[in-house]
Amino acid sequence: MRYLKVRWVHDIASEPVLLFGELDTSGKETRRADALERERGRHSLSAPIRRPL
């Protein structure tokens, strides 16, 4: 397993600023969670971790 954390820099309040992902050994995403910025430096999870169909 590999894990990713991506900071997405933009000015769109409705889009996530942090993306977390889990990749299996073949590089396919198995889980993901996104975080929205509530205030400067504070984040809230916008979606539960989910498995792809």
Secondary structure, 3 states (H helix, E strand, C coil): CEEEEEECCCCCCCCCCEEEEEECCCCCEEEEEEEEEEECCEEEECCCCECCC
